[in-house]
Amino acid sequence: MAEIDPQRIQALVEEAIDHGAASVEEIHRAIASAPLQALQGIEALSGPAAAAQDLTERSIGAVYDTIRRVNEQVGVYAEQLLRQRDDLTGR
């Protein structure tokens, strides 16, 4: 039976979360922009809708950047814990 490699599993989980966040972010942006683009087609609402679109884009970007940073830091922490475990067990 093959031995489970916790470091590889940790890396795969971190990568899956990163790719998942990117996919969800793309969908989030598309859904959020549809009504704002429609409002930009109305002359009286064009300016406010464009400002709302900009704010929405920046907000969504900030949220998903935070998710990616947290995921990265959790990965670093997990690597440190796994290294400590390996040092203690002599692996």
OpenMM code with the backbone's topology and positions (N, CA, C; nanometers):
from openmm import Vec3, app, unit

residues = "MET ALA GLU ILE ASP PRO GLN ARG ILE GLN ALA LEU VAL GLU GLU ALA ILE ASP HIS GLY ALA ALA SER VAL GLU GLU ILE HIS ARG ALA ILE ALA SER ALA PRO LEU GLN ALA LEU GLN GLY ILE GLU ALA LEU SER GLY PRO ALA ALA ALA ALA GLN ASP LEU THR GLU ARG SER ILE GLY ALA VAL TYR ASP THR ILE ARG ARG VAL ASN GLU GLN VAL GLY VAL TYR ALA GLU GLN LEU LEU ARG GLN ARG ASP ASP LEU THR GLY ARG".split()
positions = [
    Vec3(0.0841, -0.1173, 0.0000),
    Vec3(0.0000, 0.0000, 0.0000),
    Vec3(0.0893, 0.1244, 0.0000),
    Vec3(0.0542, 0.2226, -0.0827),
    Vec3(0.1331, 0.3449, -0.0941),
    Vec3(0.1128, 0.4323, 0.0297),
    Vec3(0.2214, 0.4964, 0.0709),
    Vec3(0.2149, 0.5850, 0.1878),
    Vec3(0.1534, 0.7191, 0.1472),
    Vec3(0.0710, 0.7734, 0.2330),
    Vec3(0.0090, 0.9036, 0.2087),
    Vec3(0.1118, 1.0124, 0.2374),
    Vec3(0.1254, 1.1061, 0.1452),
    Vec3(0.2199, 1.2170, 0.1605),
    Vec3(0.1420, 1.3422, 0.2024),
    Vec3(0.1447, 1.3758, 0.3326),
    Vec3(0.0672, 1.4912, 0.3802),
    Vec3(0.1063, 1.6226, 0.3114),
    Vec3(0.2336, 1.6400, 0.2791),
    Vec3(0.2772, 1.7630, 0.2128),
    Vec3(0.2134, 1.7756, 0.0749),
    Vec3(0.2050, 1.6635, 0.0046),
    Vec3(0.1431, 1.6661, -0.1288),
    Vec3(-0.0063, 1.6948, -0.1175),
    Vec3(-0.0707, 1.6344, -0.0191),
    Vec3(-0.2135, 1.6598, 0.0028),
    Vec3(-0.2355, 1.8073, 0.0367),
    Vec3(-0.1507, 1.8626, 0.1229),
    Vec3(-0.1614, 2.0037, 0.1604),
    Vec3(-0.1488, 2.0917, 0.0366),
    Vec3(-0.0517, 2.0623, -0.0487),
    Vec3(-0.0311, 2.1415, -0.1700),
    Vec3(-0.1511, 2.1296, -0.2643),
    Vec3(-0.2055, 2.0105, -0.2769),
    Vec3(-0.3226, 1.9904, -0.3629),
    Vec3(-0.4443, 2.0662, -0.3106),
    Vec3(-0.4645, 2.0636, -0.1797),
    Vec3(-0.5776, 2.1358, -0.1206),
    Vec3(-0.5603, 2.2860, -0.1425),
    Vec3(-0.4404, 2.3361, -0.1198),
    Vec3(-0.4140, 2.4787, -0.1388),
    Vec3(-0.4385, 2.5186, -0.2844),
    Vec3(-0.3931, 2.4370, -0.3767),
    Vec3(-0.4125, 2.4638, -0.5195),
    Vec3(-0.5612, 2.4584, -0.5563),
    Vec3(-0.6331, 2.3607, -0.5034),
    Vec3(-0.7759, 2.3479, -0.5325),
    Vec3(-0.8527, 2.4699, -0.4819),
    Vec3(-0.8189, 2.5170, -0.3638),
    Vec3(-0.8857, 2.6358, -0.3087),
    Vec3(-0.8557, 2.7573, -0.3957),
    Vec3(-0.7312, 2.7714, -0.4393),
    Vec3(-0.6927, 2.8845, -0.5231),
    Vec3(-0.7685, 2.8824, -0.6563),
    Vec3(-0.7730, 2.7664, -0.7205),
    Vec3(-0.8445, 2.7552, -0.8486),
    Vec3(-0.9947, 2.7748, -0.8290),
    Vec3(-1.0481, 2.7196, -0.7205),
    Vec3(-1.1900, 2.7369, -0.6913),
    Vec3(-1.2253, 2.8824, -0.6691),
    Vec3(-1.1416, 2.9526, -0.5937),
    Vec3(-1.1659, 3.0950, -0.5683),
    Vec3(-1.1618, 3.1741, -0.6987),
    Vec3(-1.0689, 3.1412, -0.7866),
    Vec3(-1.0594, 3.2113, -0.9150),
    Vec3(-1.1849, 3.1875, -0.9988),
    Vec3(-1.2346, 3.0654, -0.9998),
    Vec3(-1.3567, 3.0343, -1.0754),
    Vec3(-1.4769, 3.1071, -1.0195),
    Vec3(-1.4919, 3.1031, -0.8877),
    Vec3(-1.6053, 3.1706, -0.8238),
    Vec3(-1.5951, 3.3213, -0.8440),
    Vec3(-1.4743, 3.3749, -0.8364),
    Vec3(-1.4557, 3.5189, -0.8584),
    Vec3(-1.5010, 3.5576, -0.9991),
    Vec3(-1.4648, 3.4789, -1.0968),
    Vec3(-1.5031, 3.5079, -1.2351),
    Vec3(-1.6558, 3.5088, -1.2501),
    Vec3(-1.7217, 3.4115, -1.1907),
    Vec3(-1.8678, 3.4047, -1.1953),
    Vec3(-1.9288, 3.5229, -1.1197),
    Vec3(-1.8736, 3.5532, -1.0037),
    Vec3(-1.9215, 3.6648, -0.9220),
    Vec3(-1.9143, 3.7953, -1.0009),
    Vec3(-1.8017, 3.8172, -1.0669),
    Vec3(-1.7854, 3.9398, -1.1457),
    Vec3(-1.8881, 3.9472, -1.2589),
    Vec3(-1.9102, 3.8358, -1.3279),
    Vec3(-2.0050, 3.8343, -1.4400),
    Vec3(-2.1470, 3.8630, -1.3927),
    Vec3(-2.1859, 3.8001, -1.2824),
    Vec3(-2.3215, 3.8213, -1.2303),
    Vec3(-2.3388, 3.9643, -1.1821),
    Vec3(-2.2391, 4.0171, -1.1140),
    Vec3(-2.2489, 4.1526, -1.0597),
    Vec3(-2.2485, 4.2587, -1.1696),
    Vec3(-2.1784, 4.2332, -1.2781),
    Vec3(-2.1662, 4.3369, -1.3809),
    Vec3(-2.2865, 4.3452, -1.4741),
    Vec3(-2.3629, 4.2384, -1.4890),
    Vec3(-2.4739, 4.2375, -1.5852),
    Vec3(-2.5742, 4.3507, -1.5610),
    Vec3(-2.6301, 4.3654, -1.4409),
    Vec3(-2.7274, 4.4746, -1.4233),
    Vec3(-2.6633, 4.6133, -1.4315),
    Vec3(-2.5391, 4.6245, -1.3883),
    Vec3(-2.4725, 4.7547, -1.3930),
    Vec3(-2.4433, 4.7962, -1.5367),
    Vec3(-2.4099, 4.7007, -1.6204),
    Vec3(-2.3887, 4.7321, -1.7621),
    Vec3(-2.5192, 4.7770, -1.8268),
    Vec3(-2.6293, 4.7117, -1.7879),
    Vec3(-2.7594, 4.7520, -1.8413),
    Vec3(-2.7926, 4.8948, -1.7978),
    Vec3(-2.7657, 4.9280, -1.6733),
    Vec3(-2.7924, 5.0625, -1.6239),
    Vec3(-2.7040, 5.1671, -1.6917),
    Vec3(-2.5835, 5.1277, -1.7300),
    Vec3(-2.4946, 5.2219, -1.7986),
    Vec3(-2.5492, 5.2598, -1.9362),
    Vec3(-2.6395, 5.1776, -1.9898),
    Vec3(-2.7024, 5.2089, -2.1183),
    Vec3(-2.8102, 5.3151, -2.1068),
    Vec3(-2.8491, 5.3501, -1.9863),
    Vec3(-2.9483, 5.4556, -1.9637),
    Vec3(-2.8717, 5.5846, -1.9346),
    Vec3(-2.8906, 5.6825, -2.0201),
    Vec3(-2.8094, 5.8042, -2.0137),
    Vec3(-2.8062, 5.8675, -1.8750),
    Vec3(-2.9202, 5.8796, -1.8113),
    Vec3(-2.9268, 5.9460, -1.6805),
    Vec3(-2.8565, 5.8662, -1.5705),
    Vec3(-2.8425, 5.7361, -1.5907),
    Vec3(-2.7802, 5.6503, -1.4894),
    Vec3(-2.6388, 5.6062, -1.5263),
    Vec3(-2.5919, 5.6474, -1.6399),
    Vec3(-2.4624, 5.6013, -1.6900),
    Vec3(-2.3476, 5.6297, -1.5929),
    Vec3(-2.3390, 5.7518, -1.5452),
    Vec3(-2.2303, 5.7901, -1.4539),
    Vec3(-2.2345, 5.7137, -1.3220),
    Vec3(-2.3501, 5.7173, -1.2520),
    Vec3(-2.3573, 5.6421, -1.1261),
    Vec3(-2.3384, 5.4913, -1.1452),
    Vec3(-2.3892, 5.4381, -1.2553),
    Vec3(-2.3734, 5.2945, -1.2802),
    Vec3(-2.2267, 5.2600, -1.3052),
    Vec3(-2.1557, 5.3467, -1.3745),
    Vec3(-2.0128, 5.3234, -1.3986),
    Vec3(-1.9354, 5.3290, -1.2675),
    Vec3(-1.9723, 5.4246, -1.1820),
    Vec3(-1.9061, 5.4344, -1.0504),
    Vec3(-1.9362, 5.3108, -0.9664),
    Vec3(-2.0607, 5.2651, -0.9719),
    Vec3(-2.0978, 5.1441, -0.8983),
    Vec3(-2.0241, 5.0231, -0.9539),
    Vec3(-2.0070, 5.0177, -1.0852),
    Vec3(-1.9337, 4.9074, -1.1486),
    Vec3(-1.7890, 4.9062, -1.1007),
    Vec3(-1.7275, 5.0231, -1.0952),
    Vec3(-1.5893, 5.0329, -1.0488),
    Vec3(-1.5772, 4.9882, -0.9030),
    Vec3(-1.6679, 5.0361, -0.8188),
    Vec3(-1.6665, 4.9983, -0.6774),
    Vec3(-1.6886, 4.8476, -0.6609),
    Vec3(-1.7812, 4.7943, -0.7385),
    Vec3(-1.8097, 4.6499, -0.7330),
    Vec3(-1.6878, 4.5690, -0.7739),
    Vec3(-1.6240, 4.6076, -0.8823),
    Vec3(-1.5044, 4.5366, -0.9299),
    Vec3(-1.3933, 4.5390, -0.8250),
    Vec3(-1.3713, 4.6556, -0.7663),
    Vec3(-1.2663, 4.6671, -0.6647),
    Vec3(-1.3005, 4.5863, -0.5400),
    Vec3(-1.4272, 4.5893, -0.5004),
    Vec3(-1.4704, 4.5142, -0.3820),
    Vec3(-1.4556, 4.3642, -0.4031),
    Vec3(-1.5030, 4.3169, -0.5166),
    Vec3(-1.4917, 4.1739, -0.5467),
    Vec3(-1.3444, 4.1340, -0.5510),
    Vec3(-1.2620, 4.2152, -0.6161),
    Vec3(-1.1190, 4.1863, -0.6229),
    Vec3(-1.0562, 4.1788, -0.4848),
    Vec3(-1.0941, 4.2708, -0.3976),
    Vec3(-1.0379, 4.2731, -0.2621),
    Vec3(-1.0777, 4.1484, -0.1837),
    Vec3(-1.2019, 4.1067, -0.1972),
    Vec3(-1.2494, 3.9875, -0.1257),
    Vec3(-1.1713, 3.8640, -0.1702),
    Vec3(-1.1598, 3.8454, -0.2998),
    Vec3(-1.0934, 3.7242, -0.3486),
    Vec3(-0.9417, 3.7306, -0.3305),
    Vec3(-0.8840, 3.8495, -0.3315),
    Vec3(-0.7419, 3.8626, -0.2981),
    Vec3(-0.7187, 3.8205, -0.1532),
    Vec3(-0.8114, 3.8588, -0.0658),
    Vec3(-0.8005, 3.8194, 0.0748),
    Vec3(-0.8126, 3.6680, 0.0897),
    Vec3(-0.9050, 3.6079, 0.0183),
    Vec3(-0.9197, 3.4620, 0.0221),
    Vec3(-0.7897, 3.3951, -0.0219),
    Vec3(-0.7306, 3.4457, -0.1292),
    Vec3(-0.6045, 3.3863, -0.1780),
    Vec3(-0.4910, 3.4051, -0.0779),
    Vec3(-0.4839, 3.5227, -0.0148),
    Vec3(-0.3775, 3.5472, 0.0850),
    Vec3(-0.3953, 3.4577, 0.2071),
    Vec3(-0.5184, 3.4433, 0.2539),
    Vec3(-0.5440, 3.3553, 0.3685),
    Vec3(-0.5083, 3.2119, 0.3324),
    Vec3(-0.5487, 3.1681, 0.2143),
    Vec3(-0.5166, 3.0324, 0.1691),
    Vec3(-0.3652, 3.0110, 0.1655),
    Vec3(-0.2939, 3.1095, 0.1144),
    Vec3(-0.1477, 3.0996, 0.1075),
    Vec3(-0.0864, 3.0904, 0.2472),
    Vec3(-0.1343, 3.1739, 0.3386),
    Vec3(-0.0802, 3.1734, 0.4744),
    Vec3(-0.1143, 3.0444, 0.5484),
    Vec3(-0.2342, 2.9925, 0.5271),
    Vec3(-0.2704, 2.8636, 0.5870),
    Vec3(-0.1785, 2.7554, 0.5315),
    Vec3(-0.1472, 2.7635, 0.4025),
    Vec3(-0.0540, 2.6678, 0.3421),
    Vec3(0.0839, 2.6748, 0.4055),
    Vec3(0.1326, 2.7959, 0.4282),
    Vec3(0.2631, 2.8135, 0.4930),
    Vec3(0.2594, 2.7537, 0.6337),
    Vec3(0.1530, 2.7824, 0.7069),
    Vec3(0.1389, 2.7297, 0.8423),
    Vec3(0.1328, 2.5771, 0.8407),
    Vec3(0.0562, 2.5215, 0.7480),
    Vec3(0.0462, 2.3753, 0.7373),
    Vec3(0.1822, 2.3134, 0.7045),
    Vec3(0.2571, 2.3761, 0.6149),
    Vec3(0.3915, 2.3265, 0.5820),
    Vec3(0.4811, 2.3258, 0.7056),
    Vec3(0.4737, 2.4317, 0.7850),
    Vec3(0.5555, 2.4399, 0.9064),
    Vec3(0.5175, 2.3296, 1.0052),
    Vec3(0.3875, 2.3090, 1.0218),
    Vec3(0.3416, 2.2035, 1.1130),
    Vec3(0.3846, 2.0653, 1.0643),
    Vec3(0.3731, 2.0421, 0.9360),
    Vec3(0.4132, 1.9126, 0.8815),
    Vec3(0.5641, 1.8924, 0.8952),
    Vec3(0.6408, 1.9985, 0.8757),
    Vec3(0.7861, 1.9894, 0.8918),
    Vec3(0.8219, 1.9581, 1.0368),
    Vec3(0.7530, 2.0243, 1.1300),
    Vec3(0.7774, 1.9973, 1.2725),
    Vec3(0.7424, 1.8525, 1.3062),
    Vec3(0.6311, 1.8063, 1.2523),
    Vec3(0.5903, 1.6678, 1.2759),
    Vec3(0.6967, 1.5720, 1.2220),
    Vec3(0.7469, 1.6010, 1.1024),
    Vec3(0.8497, 1.5151, 1.0429),
    Vec3(0.9780, 1.5176, 1.1263),
    Vec3(1.0132, 1.6370, 1.1792),
    Vec3(1.1329, 1.6464, 1.2632),
    Vec3(1.1166, 1.5650, 1.3914),
    Vec3(0.9971, 1.5680, 1.4485),
    Vec3(0.9722, 1.4947, 1.5719),
    Vec3(0.9658, 1.3430, 1.5519),
    Vec3(0.9154, 1.3032, 1.4370),
    Vec3(0.8997, 1.1582, 1.4118),
    Vec3(1.0166, 1.1003, 1.3336),
    Vec3(1.1072, 1.1854, 1.2887),
    Vec3(1.2246, 1.1371, 1.2147),
    Vec3(1.1927, 1.0961, 1.0722),
    Vec3(1.0897, 1.1526, 1.0145),
    Vec3(1.0525, 1.1199, 0.8761),
    Vec3(1.1293, 1.2015, 0.7780),
] * unit.nanometer
topology = app.Topology()
chain = topology.addChain("A")
for resn in residues:
    res = topology.addResidue(resn, chain)
    for name in ("N", "CA", "C"):
        topology.addAtom(name, app.Element.getBySymbol(name[0]), res)
